Each structure stands twice: as C-alpha cells, then as structure tokens.
Amino acid sequence: MVCDVGGTVVDGRTLHPVHPLQAGIEARWPGERTVIEALGDWPGLERQDQPQDRRVAYFCEPGAISDELRRRVEELGLDMLYSGERYLDVLPRGVSK
C-alpha cells in the first residue's frame, strides 16, 4: 500500500514497510526540520498539525505558490504536490500518490 502521499510503502497484509522501496524514499528525505526551516515563514503556508514521516504538509492559500517557492523546494532536492486548491505536500523527489 502507498500511504502518506507516497512517503510510506507498506505490505498490505502485514502493514510492515516494504524495505527496498522504503529505503529509497528515506534516502531522498532530508528530514522534517530541513523543510520547516526552509519554508516555515513562507507567506500563505500554514503547517498541518498531524504527525508525518517523509513529508511535510501545509494548508496553502490561493496564490502562495510562486516560482520562488518552487525553486526553494527544488533546491532541497524535493518535490511538491498541490491539490484541492488548498493542500501542499513537500515530498522526497520522485514519490507521489
């Protein structure tokens, strides 16, 4: 099963991580603190208050996503996924729902 917008991959029967896939995701994740330090005061972003591994989720005001925000996320070696015109997930590069 793919969970956490692609940040977690588990065996559907046991719910244990699928280690070869999970290890690759872990290797591309710099850590929550790195993302929060880079984006913590970004105008129009409010961090979602839920526990997360290998992603940081924000509520995102319309118009908050700019070329500069995209550049900052890319400089971290990460991807971002904007959905529902209000949700922004910052994820390890190459993972998605």
KOLDREN-269823 format. One record per residue: residue number from 0; x, y, z of N, C-alpha, C, O in turn. Coordinates in steps of 0.001 Angstrom, whole numbers, plus 524288, in hexadecimal, padded with zeros to 5 digits. Layout:
! KOLDREN-269823
<pos: NUM; n_east: X; n_north: Y; n_up: Z; ca_east: X; ca_north: Y; ca_up: Z; c_east: X; c_north: Y; c_up: Z; o_east: X; o_north: Y; o_up: Z>
...
This chain:
! KOLDREN-269823
<pos: 0; n_east: 80344; n_north: 7FB6E; n_up: 80000; ca_east: 80000; ca_north: 80000; ca_up: 80000; c_east: 80378; c_north: 804DA; c_up: 80000; o_east: 80780; o_north: 8050D; o_up: 8029C>
<pos: 1; n_east: 801CE; n_north: 808AE; n_up: 7FD0C; ca_east: 8048A; ca_north: 80DAF; ca_up: 7FCEF; c_east: 80194; c_north: 81162; c_up: 8008F; o_east: 7FCEA; o_north: 81248; o_up: 7FFD4>
<pos: 2; n_east: 80443; n_north: 81381; n_up: 8046D; ca_east: 801DC; ca_north: 816E1; ca_up: 8085E; c_east: 804CD; c_north: 81C0F; c_up: 808A9; o_east: 808F1; o_north: 81CB4; o_up: 8064C>
<pos: 3; n_east: 8029B; n_north: 81FAE; n_up: 80B93; ca_east: 80532; ca_north: 824B8; ca_up: 80C82; c_east: 806D1; c_north: 82763; c_up: 80772; o_east: 80B2A; o_north: 82965; o_up: 80700>
<pos: 4; n_east: 8034E; n_north: 82763; n_up: 803A9; ca_east: 8042F; ca_north: 829E8; ca_up: 7FE9C; c_east: 8091D; c_north: 827CF; c_up: 7FBF8; o_east: 80BB3; o_north: 82A9B; o_up: 7F909>
<pos: 5; n_east: 80A65; n_north: 822E2; n_up: 7FD08; ca_east: 80EE3; ca_north: 82067; ca_up: 7FA94; c_east: 813AA; c_north: 82019; c_up: 7FE0C; o_east: 81791; o_north: 81DBA; o_up: 7FC8C>
<pos: 6; n_east: 81373; n_north: 82273; n_up: 802AC; ca_east: 817EB; ca_north: 82276; ca_up: 8062E; c_east: 818C2; c_north: 81D60; c_up: 80918; o_east: 81CE8; o_north: 81C81; o_up: 80B5B>
<pos: 7; n_east: 814CE; n_north: 81A00; n_up: 8090A; ca_east: 8151D; ca_north: 81500; ca_up: 80BC4; c_east: 812F8; c_north: 810BF; c_up: 8083D; o_east: 80EED; o_north: 81177; o_up: 805BC>
<pos: 8; n_east: 815A7; n_north: 80C50; n_up: 80807; ca_east: 813D6; ca_north: 807CA; ca_up: 80505; c_east: 813FA; c_north: 8031A; c_up: 808AB; o_east: 81819; o_north: 801AD; o_up: 80AB2>
<pos: 9; n_east: 80F5B; n_north: 800AB; n_up: 80981; ca_east: 80F02; ca_north: 7FC2E; ca_up: 80D05; c_east: 80C76; c_north: 7F791; c_up: 80A48; o_east: 80991; o_north: 7F832; o_up: 8067E>
<pos: 10; n_east: 80D99; n_north: 7F2EE; n_up: 80C49; ca_east: 80B14; ca_north: 7EE23; ca_up: 80A7B; c_east: 8056A; c_north: 7EE51; c_up: 80C56; o_east: 80471; o_north: 7EF13; o_up: 810FC>
<pos: 11; n_east: 801B5; n_north: 7EDA3; n_up: 808D3; ca_east: 7FC2C; ca_north: 7EE00; ca_up: 80A1E; c_east: 7FA42; c_north: 7E9EA; c_up: 80DF0; o_east: 7F656; o_north: 7EAC4; o_up: 81097>
<pos: 12; n_east: 7FCE9; n_north: 7E585; n_up: 80E4B; ca_east: 7FB4A; ca_north: 7E162; ca_up: 811EF; c_east: 7FD7E; c_north: 7E236; c_up: 81767; o_east: 7FACA; o_north: 7E15C; o_up: 81B49>
<pos: 13; n_east: 8025C; n_north: 7E3DB; n_up: 817B1; ca_east: 804F3; ca_north: 7E43F; ca_up: 81CC7; c_east: 80575; c_north: 7E9DB; c_up: 81EC4; o_east: 80650; o_north: 7EAB9; o_up: 8236B>
<pos: 14; n_east: 804F2; n_north: 7ED94; n_up: 81B4E; ca_east: 805C1; ca_north: 7F322; ca_up: 81C60; c_east: 80B61; c_north: 7F467; c_up: 81DF9; o_east: 80C6B; o_north: 7F880; o_up: 82042>
<pos: 15; n_east: 80EF7; n_north: 7F0DC; n_up: 81CC0; ca_east: 81488; ca_north: 7F1D6; ca_up: 81D93; c_east: 816BF; c_north: 7F49A; c_up: 818C4; o_east: 814E9; o_north: 7F3B9; o_up: 81468>
<pos: 16; n_east: 81AA2; n_north: 7F7E6; n_up: 81988; ca_east: 81CFA; ca_north: 7FAA3; ca_up: 81513; c_east: 81F2B; c_north: 7F6D5; c_up: 81109; o_east: 82141; o_north: 7F2B8; o_up: 81263>
<pos: 17; n_east: 81EAB; n_north: 7F843; n_up: 80C1B; ca_east: 8212D; ca_north: 7F55F; ca_up: 807DB; c_east: 826A7; c_north: 7F7BD; c_up: 8077F; o_east: 82774; o_north: 7FBC4; o_up: 804FE>
<pos: 18; n_east: 82A64; n_north: 7F528; n_up: 80A0B; ca_east: 82F87; ca_north: 7F77F; ca_up: 80AFB; c_east: 83275; c_north: 7F959; c_up: 80623; o_east: 834A8; o_north: 7FD9F; o_up: 80654>
<pos: 19; n_east: 832A6; n_north: 7F67C; n_up: 801DA; ca_east: 83596; ca_north: 7F8A4; ca_up: 7FD66; c_east: 83355; c_north: 7FDDA; c_up: 7FB7F; o_east: 8363F; o_north: 80170; o_up: 7FA29>
<pos: 20; n_east: 82E2D; n_north: 7FE3C; n_up: 7FB63; ca_east: 82BBF; ca_north: 80321; ca_up: 7F9AA; c_east: 82C39; c_north: 80757; c_up: 7FDD7; o_east: 82D8E; o_north: 80BD0; o_up: 7FCAC>
<pos: 21; n_east: 82B24; n_north: 805E6; n_up: 802AC; ca_east: 82B48; ca_north: 809AF; ca_up: 806EE; c_east: 830C6; c_north: 80BE5; c_up: 807B9; o_east: 83165; o_north: 81084; o_up: 808E5>
<pos: 22; n_east: 834B0; n_north: 808A2; n_up: 80717; ca_east: 83A18; ca_north: 80A75; ca_up: 807B5; c_east: 83B75; c_north: 80E97; c_up: 803A2; o_east: 83E37; o_north: 81259; o_up: 804D0>
<pos: 23; n_east: 8398D; n_north: 80DE9; n_up: 7FEE1; ca_east: 83A84; ca_north: 811C8; ca_up: 7FACA; c_east: 837E9; c_north: 816F8; c_up: 7FBF8; o_east: 83A1E; o_north: 81B1E; o_up: 7FAF5>
<pos: 24; n_east: 83336; n_north: 816B6; n_up: 7FE1A; ca_east: 83067; ca_north: 81B7C; ca_up: 7FF94; c_east: 83345; c_north: 81E32; c_up: 80411; o_east: 8341B; o_north: 822EE; o_up: 803F1>
<pos: 25; n_east: 834C2; n_north: 81B2C; n_up: 80801; ca_east: 8379D; ca_north: 81D4E; ca_up: 80C87; c_east: 83CA2; c_north: 8200E; c_up: 80AD3; o_east: 83DFF; o_north: 82430; o_up: 80CDF>
<pos: 26; n_east: 83F56; n_north: 81DBC; n_up: 80716; ca_east: 84458; ca_north: 81FE5; ca_up: 80556; c_east: 843B4; c_north: 82542; c_up: 802C6; o_east: 8475D; o_north: 82860; o_up: 802B6>
<pos: 27; n_east: 83F18; n_north: 82653; n_up: 800AE; ca_east: 83E25; ca_north: 82B51; ca_up: 7FE01; c_east: 83BA0; c_north: 82F6D; c_up: 8018A; o_east: 83AA7; o_north: 833CE; o_up: 7FFCF>
<pos: 28; n_east: 83A90; n_north: 82E17; n_up: 8066E; ca_east: 837E1; ca_north: 831AF; ca_up: 809F9; c_east: 83BCE; c_north: 83447; c_up: 80DA4; o_east: 83E6B; o_north: 83194; o_up: 810A5>
<pos: 29; n_east: 83C44; n_north: 83980; n_up: 80D71; ca_east: 84023; ca_north: 83C2B; ca_up: 810B7; c_east: 83E6F; c_north: 83CEA; c_up: 81660; o_east: 84189; o_north: 83E7C; o_up: 819B2>
<pos: 30; n_east: 8398A; n_north: 83BC9; n_up: 8176F; ca_east: 83772; ca_north: 83C6A; ca_up: 81CB4; c_east: 833B6; c_north: 840FD; c_up: 81D17; o_east: 8343A; o_north: 844EC; o_up: 81A5F>
<pos: 31; n_east: 82FF9; n_north: 84058; n_up: 82085; ca_east: 82BEB; ca_north: 8443F; ca_up: 82152; c_east: 82E39; c_north: 84992; c_up: 822CD; o_east: 82C84; o_north: 84D99; o_up: 820CD>
<pos: 32; n_east: 83202; n_north: 84995; n_up: 8263B; ca_east: 8344B; ca_north: 84E82; ca_up: 82811; c_east: 8368D; c_north: 851B6; c_up: 8238C; o_east: 835FC; o_north: 8567C; o_up: 82374>
<pos: 33; n_east: 83914; n_north: 84F23; n_up: 81FD7; ca_east: 83B5C; ca_north: 851D8; ca_up: 81B57; c_east: 83724; c_north: 854A5; c_up: 81839; o_east: 837DA; o_north: 8591E; o_up: 8169A>
<pos: 34; n_east: 832BC; n_north: 85200; n_up: 81762; ca_east: 82E6E; ca_north: 85451; ca_up: 81469; c_east: 82C08; c_north: 858D5; c_up: 81770; o_east: 82B19; o_north: 85D04; o_up: 81540>
<pos: 35; n_east: 82B0B; n_north: 85801; n_up: 81C69; ca_east: 8289C; ca_north: 85C13; ca_up: 81F96; c_east: 82C16; c_north: 860E8; c_up: 81FE6; o_east: 82A21; o_north: 8654B; o_up: 81FA9>
<pos: 36; n_east: 83125; n_north: 8602E; n_up: 8206D; ca_east: 834B3; ca_north: 864AB; ca_up: 82095; c_east: 834B4; c_north: 867A6; c_up: 81B6F; o_east: 8353D; o_north: 86C6D; o_up: 81B69>
<pos: 37; n_east: 8341F; n_north: 864E8; n_up: 8171E; ca_east: 83430; ca_north: 86776; ca_up: 811FC; c_east: 82F06; c_north: 86A1D; c_up: 810B0; o_east: 82EF7; o_north: 86E16; o_up: 80DFB>
<pos: 38; n_east: 82AA9; n_north: 867F2; n_up: 81299; ca_east: 82585; ca_north: 869E9; ca_up: 81106; c_east: 8222F; c_north: 86BD9; c_up: 8158A; o_east: 81DCE; o_north: 86DA4; o_up: 814AC>
<pos: 39; n_east: 8241C; n_north: 86B8B; n_up: 81A43; ca_east: 820F9; ca_north: 86C9F; ca_up: 81EE7; c_east: 81E4A; c_north: 871E3; c_up: 81F0A; o_east: 819F9; o_north: 87253; o_up: 8211C>
<pos: 40; n_east: 820BC; n_north: 875E1; n_up: 81CE3; ca_east: 81E65; ca_north: 87B1B; ca_up: 81D09; c_east: 81C65; c_north: 87CD7; c_up: 817AE; o_east: 81BA5; o_north: 8817F; o_up: 816BE>
<pos: 41; n_east: 81B8A; n_north: 87919; n_up: 81432; ca_east: 819D6; ca_north: 87A79; ca_up: 80EE7; c_east: 81450; c_north: 87CB3; c_up: 80F1B; o_east: 810DA; o_north: 87A45; o_up: 81164>
<pos: 42; n_east: 81368; n_north: 8814C; n_up: 80CC1; ca_east: 80E30; ca_north: 883A5; ca_up: 80CD4; c_east: 80A2A; c_north: 8801D; c_up: 80A33; o_east: 80B11; o_north: 87E15; o_up: 805F0>
<pos: 43; n_east: 805BC; n_north: 87F6C; n_up: 80CCB; ca_east: 80175; ca_north: 87C5D; ca_up: 80A93; c_east: 801B2; c_north: 87694; c_up: 80BB3; o_east: 7FE3C; o_north: 873AD; o_up: 80A0C>
<pos: 44; n_east: 805B9; n_north: 874CD; n_up: 80E7F; ca_east: 80616; ca_north: 86F4B; ca_up: 80FF5; c_east: 8054A; c_north: 86EBD; c_up: 815D3; o_east: 80784; o_north: 871AE; o_up: 818E9>
<pos: 45; n_east: 80218; n_north: 86AEF; n_up: 81751; ca_east: 8014A; ca_north: 869A3; ca_up: 81CD2; c_east: 801F4; c_north: 863C2; c_up: 81D66; o_east: 7FF34; o_north: 860B8; o_up: 81AE3>
<pos: 46; n_east: 80587; n_north: 86235; n_up: 820A3; ca_east: 806B1; ca_north: 85CA7; ca_up: 8213F; c_east: 80204; c_north: 859C8; c_up: 8237E; o_east: 7FF9B; o_north: 85B8F; o_up: 82741>
<pos: 47; n_east: 800BD; n_north: 8554B; n_up: 82123; ca_east: 7FC92; ca_north: 851FD; ca_up: 82333; c_east: 7FE85; c_north: 84F5B; c_up: 8282A; o_east: 802F4; o_north: 84D82; o_up: 82866>
<pos: 48; n_east: 7FB38; n_north: 84F35; n_up: 82C0C; ca_east: 7FCA7; ca_north: 84D09; ca_up: 8311D; c_east: 7FB29; c_north: 84742; c_up: 83156; o_east: 7F72B; o_north: 845CB; o_up: 83394>
<pos: 49; n_east: 7FE6D; n_north: 84410; n_up: 82EFD; ca_east: 7FDAA; ca_north: 83E65; ca_up: 82F20; c_east: 80303; c_north: 83BD5; c_up: 82EBA; o_east: 8067C; o_north: 83DD0; o_up: 82C0E>
<pos: 50; n_east: 803AA; n_north: 8376C; n_up: 83166; ca_east: 808C4; ca_north: 834D3; ca_up: 83115; c_east: 809CE; c_north: 832CA; c_up: 82B96; o_east: 8065A; o_north: 83089; o_up: 8291D>
<pos: 51; n_east: 80E8B; n_north: 83396; n_up: 829B4; ca_east: 80FF4; ca_north: 831F5; ca_up: 8246A; c_east: 8159E; c_north: 83047; c_up: 82443; o_east: 818F6; o_north: 8329D; o_up: 826CF>
<pos: 52; n_east: 816A8; n_north: 82C45; n_up: 8214D; ca_east: 81C03; ca_north: 82AA4; ca_up: 8203C; c_east: 81CF2; c_north: 82B63; c_up: 81A69; o_east: 81984; o_north: 82A37; o_up: 81740>
<pos: 53; n_east: 8216D; n_north: 82D48; n_up: 818FE; ca_east: 822FB; ca_north: 82DBA; ca_up: 81383; c_east: 81F72; c_north: 83145; c_up: 8103F; o_east: 81F0E; o_north: 83097; o_up: 80B81>
<pos: 54; n_east: 81CEC; n_north: 834F8; n_up: 812B9; ca_east: 81A22; ca_north: 83922; ca_up: 80FF1; c_east: 818BD; c_north: 83D5E; c_up: 813D9; o_east: 8186C; o_north: 83C69; o_up: 8188C>
<pos: 55; n_east: 817EB; n_north: 84206; n_up: 811D7; ca_east: 815DE; ca_north: 8464B; ca_up: 81502; c_east: 81128; c_north: 84867; c_up: 81213; o_east: 8117E; o_north: 849A5; o_up: 80D72>
<pos: 56; n_east: 80CBE; n_north: 848CB; n_up: 814D3; ca_east: 807D9; ca_north: 84A70; ca_up: 8126C; c_east: 80656; c_north: 84FE3; c_up: 81458; o_east: 806D3; o_north: 85126; o_up: 818F6>
<pos: 57; n_east: 80482; n_north: 85308; n_up: 810AF; ca_east: 802D9; ca_north: 8585C; ca_up: 811DD; c_east: 7FD5D; c_north: 8594E; c_up: 80FC2; o_east: 7FBC0; o_north: 856F6; o_up: 80BE2>
<pos: 58; n_east: 7FA83; n_north: 85CCF; n_up: 81268; ca_east: 7F600; ca_north: 85F4F; ca_up: 81008; c_east: 7F853; c_north: 863D4; c_up: 80CED; o_east: 7FBDD; o_north: 86684; o_up: 80EC2>
<pos: 59; n_east: 7F650; n_north: 8649F; n_up: 80843; ca_east: 7F8B0; ca_north: 86869; ca_up: 804B5; c_east: 7F48A; c_north: 86C31; c_up: 802B4; o_east: 7F0B2; o_north: 86A94; o_up: 8004F>
<pos: 60; n_east: 7F556; n_north: 8712C; n_up: 803B0; ca_east: 7F1BB; ca_north: 87521; ca_up: 801BB; c_east: 7F24E; c_north: 875AB; c_up: 7FBD5; o_east: 7F691; o_north: 874EE; o_up: 7F9BB>
<pos: 61; n_east: 7EE02; n_north: 876F5; n_up: 7F922; ca_east: 7EE64; ca_north: 877D3; ca_up: 7F380; c_east: 7F289; c_north: 87BFA; c_up: 7F254; o_east: 7F2C5; o_north: 88006; o_up: 7F4EB>
<pos: 62; n_east: 7F5B4; n_north: 87AF1; n_up: 7EE81; ca_east: 7F9BC; ca_north: 87EA2; ca_up: 7ECEA; c_east: 7FEDD; c_north: 87E2E; c_up: 7EFDD; o_east: 8029B; o_north: 880EA; o_up: 7EE94>
<pos: 63; n_east: 7FF23; n_north: 87AC9; n_up: 7F3CB; ca_east: 803F9; ca_north: 87A4C; ca_up: 7F6DF; c_east: 80847; c_north: 87771; c_up: 7F3E5; o_east: 80CE6; o_north: 87826; o_up: 7F504>
<pos: 64; n_east: 806C6; n_north: 8743D; n_up: 7F022; ca_east: 80AB7; ca_north: 87151; ca_up: 7ED33; c_east: 80CF0; c_north: 874DB; c_up: 7E8F2; o_east: 80A23; o_north: 876BE; o_up: 7E586>
<pos: 65; n_east: 811F9; n_north: 875AD; n_up: 7E946; ca_east: 814A5; ca_north: 87921; ca_up: 7E596; c_east: 81961; c_north: 8764F; c_up: 7E359; o_east: 81AD2; o_north: 87213; o_up: 7E51E>
<pos: 66; n_east: 81BBF; n_north: 878B7; n_up: 7DF76; ca_east: 82091; ca_north: 8767F; ca_up: 7DD4E; c_east: 824CD; c_north: 8762C; c_up: 7E17B; o_east: 827DE; o_north: 87278; o_up: 7E18C>
<pos: 67; n_east: 824FC; n_north: 87A06; n_up: 7E4F3; ca_east: 828EC; ca_north: 879FD; ca_up: 7E924; c_east: 8280A; c_north: 87569; c_up: 7ECE7; o_east: 82BCA; o_north: 872ED; o_up: 7EE9B>
<pos: 68; n_east: 82326; n_north: 8744A; n_up: 7EE31; ca_east: 821F9; ca_north: 86FC9; ca_up: 7F18D; c_east: 82394; c_north: 86ABF; c_up: 7EED5; o_east: 825F5; o_north: 86751; o_up: 7F139>
<pos: 69; n_east: 82245; n_north: 86A51; n_up: 7E9DD; ca_east: 823D9; ca_north: 865A7; ca_up: 7E6E2; c_east: 829C9; c_north: 86503; c_up: 7E6E5; o_east: 82BC7; o_north: 860B2; o_up: 7E79E>
<pos: 70; n_east: 82C94; n_north: 8694F; n_up: 7E61A; ca_east: 83251; ca_north: 86924; ca_up: 7E624; c_east: 8346D; c_north: 86765; c_up: 7EB71; o_east: 83807; o_north: 8643A; o_up: 7EBC2>
<pos: 71; n_east: 83224; n_north: 8697D; n_up: 7EF8B; ca_east: 83408; ca_north: 8681B; ca_up: 7F4C3; c_east: 83341; c_north: 86247; c_up: 7F5D2; o_east: 836B2; o_north: 85FBB; o_up: 7F801>
<pos: 72; n_east: 82EC5; n_north: 8602F; n_up: 7F44A; ca_east: 82DBD; ca_north: 85A96; ca_up: 7F504; c_east: 83183; c_north: 85761; c_up: 7F1AE; o_east: 833A4; o_north: 8537B; o_up: 7F384>
<pos: 73; n_east: 83256; n_north: 858F9; n_up: 7ECDA; ca_east: 83603; ca_north: 85632; ca_up: 7E96B; c_east: 83B91; c_north: 85656; c_up: 7EB94; o_east: 83E6A; o_north: 8527B; o_up: 7EB2D>
<pos: 74; n_east: 83D23; n_north: 85ABF; n_up: 7EDDF; ca_east: 84260; ca_north: 85B2C; ca_up: 7F02A; c_east: 84328; c_north: 8574E; c_up: 7F4A7; o_east: 8478C; o_north: 855AA; o_up: 7F5B9>
<pos: 75; n_east: 83EED; n_north: 855E0; n_up: 7F73D; ca_east: 83F28; ca_north: 851F9; ca_up: 7FB6A; c_east: 83F67; c_north: 84C6F; c_up: 7F93A; o_east: 84024; o_north: 848AE; o_up: 7FC24>
<pos: 76; n_east: 83EC5; n_north: 84BF2; n_up: 7F40F; ca_east: 83EBA; ca_north: 846C6; ca_up: 7F1A4; c_east: 8398D; c_north: 84404; c_up: 7F260; o_east: 83950; o_north: 83F37; o_up: 7F281>
<pos: 77; n_east: 8355B; n_north: 8471A; n_up: 7F2DE; ca_east: 83032; ca_north: 844F7; ca_up: 7F402; c_east: 82C4F; c_north: 8466D; c_up: 7EFC1; o_east: 82D6B; o_north: 849A3; o_up: 7EC59>
<pos: 78; n_east: 827C0; n_north: 84404; n_up: 7F007; ca_east: 8235F; ca_north: 84546; ca_up: 7EC9D; c_east: 81EFB; c_north: 84778; c_up: 7EFF3; o_east: 81EDE; o_north: 846B9; o_up: 7F4B2>
<pos: 79; n_east: 81B64; n_north: 84A2B; n_up: 7ED6D; ca_east: 816B6; ca_north: 84BDF; ca_up: 7F027; c_east: 811F2; c_north: 84A42; c_up: 7ED0B; o_east: 8120F; o_north: 84A01; o_up: 7E83E>
<pos: 80; n_east: 80DC1; n_north: 8492E; n_up: 7EFDE; ca_east: 808D8; ca_north: 84793; ca_up: 7ED86; c_east: 8049A; c_north: 84B25; c_up: 7EFA9; o_east: 803B1; o_north: 84B53; o_up: 7F461>
<pos: 81; n_east: 80204; n_north: 84DFD; n_up: 7EC2C; ca_east: 7FDD3; ca_north: 85190; ca_up: 7EDA6; c_east: 7F8BC; c_north: 84F16; c_up: 7EBF4; o_east: 7F82E; o_north: 84D85; o_up: 7E770>
<pos: 82; n_east: 7F4FB; n_north: 84EB5; n_up: 7EF88; ca_east: 7F005; ca_north: 84C36; ca_up: 7EE35; c_east: 7EB83; c_north: 84EED; c_up: 7F0FC; o_east: 7EC33; o_north: 85176; o_up: 7F503>
<pos: 83; n_east: 7E6EE; n_north: 84E53; n_up: 7EEB9; ca_east: 7E238; ca_north: 85065; ca_up: 7F116; c_east: 7E231; c_north: 85642; c_up: 7F1D8; o_east: 7DF25; o_north: 8584D; o_up: 7F4F4>
<pos: 84; n_east: 7E58D; n_north: 858F9; n_up: 7EF0A; ca_east: 7E5FE; ca_north: 85EA9; ca_up: 7EF5F; c_east: 7E6E4; c_north: 86096; c_up: 7F4EE; o_east: 7E5A0; o_north: 8650B; o_up: 7F637>
<pos: 85; n_east: 7E923; n_north: 85D1F; n_up: 7F84D; ca_east: 7EA44; ca_north: 85EE2; ca_up: 7FDA0; c_east: 7EE53; c_north: 85B9D; c_up: 80076; o_east: 7F015; o_north: 85D1E; o_up: 804AD>
<pos: 86; n_east: 7EFD9; n_north: 85735; n_up: 7FE46; ca_east: 7F380; ca_north: 853B3; ca_up: 800EF; c_east: 7F8B1; c_north: 85375; c_up: 7FE00; o_east: 7F8CE; o_north: 852C6; o_up: 7F93E>
<pos: 87; n_east: 7FCEC; n_north: 85407; n_up: 800DE; ca_east: 8021F; ca_north: 853B3; ca_up: 7FE95; c_east: 8054F; c_north: 84FC1; c_up: 801B6; o_east: 805EA; o_north: 85049; o_up: 80674>
<pos: 88; n_east: 8074F; n_north: 84BD4; n_up: 7FF09; ca_east: 80AB6; ca_north: 847F4; ca_up: 80177; c_east: 81029; c_north: 8488B; c_up: 7FF36; o_east: 810CF; o_north: 848F0; o_up: 7FA76>
<pos: 89; n_east: 81413; n_north: 8489D; n_up: 80299; ca_east: 8198A; ca_north: 848A3; ca_up: 800FF; c_east: 81B95; c_north: 8432B; c_up: 80214; o_east: 81B60; o_north: 8413F; o_up: 8067B>
<pos: 90; n_east: 81D97; n_north: 840AB; n_up: 7FDE5; ca_east: 81ECB; ca_north: 83B14; ca_up: 7FDFD; c_east: 8243C; c_north: 839F6; c_up: 7FBE4; o_east: 8268A; o_north: 83D33; o_up: 7F92F>
<pos: 91; n_east: 82649; n_north: 83557; n_up: 7FD29; ca_east: 82B2A; ca_north: 833BC; ca_up: 7FAA5; c_east: 82A75; c_north: 833AA; c_up: 7F4B6; o_east: 82650; o_north: 83235; o_up: 7F2C3>
<pos: 92; n_east: 82E6A; n_north: 83535; n_up: 7F1F1; ca_east: 82E22; ca_north: 83557; ca_up: 7EC3E; c_east: 82CA2; c_north: 82FFD; c_up: 7EA16; o_east: 82ECF; o_north: 82BFA; o_up: 7EB9A>
<pos: 93; n_east: 828D7; n_north: 8300B; n_up: 7E680; ca_east: 8274D; ca_north: 82B49; ca_up: 7E3C5; c_east: 822ED; c_north: 8282A; c_up: 7E642; o_east: 8214D; o_north: 82437; o_up: 7E40C>
<pos: 94; n_east: 820EF; n_north: 829C9; n_up: 7EAD0; ca_east: 81C91; ca_north: 826E9; ca_up: 7ED21; c_east: 81788; c_north: 829EF; c_up: 7EC45; o_east: 81790; o_north: 82EB9; o_up: 7EBDE>
<pos: 95; n_east: 81333; n_north: 82715; n_up: 7EC00; ca_east: 80E14; ca_north: 8298A; ca_up: 7EB6C; c_east: 809E3; c_north: 82595; c_up: 7ECCA; o_east: 80AFE; o_north: 82106; o_up: 7EDD6>
<pos: 96; n_east: 80514; n_north: 8276C; n_up: 7ECC1; ca_east: 800A7; ca_north: 8240C; ca_up: 7EE10; c_east: 8005F; c_north: 81F6E; c_up: 7EA6C; o_east: 7FCE2; o_north: 81C29; o_up: 7EAF1>
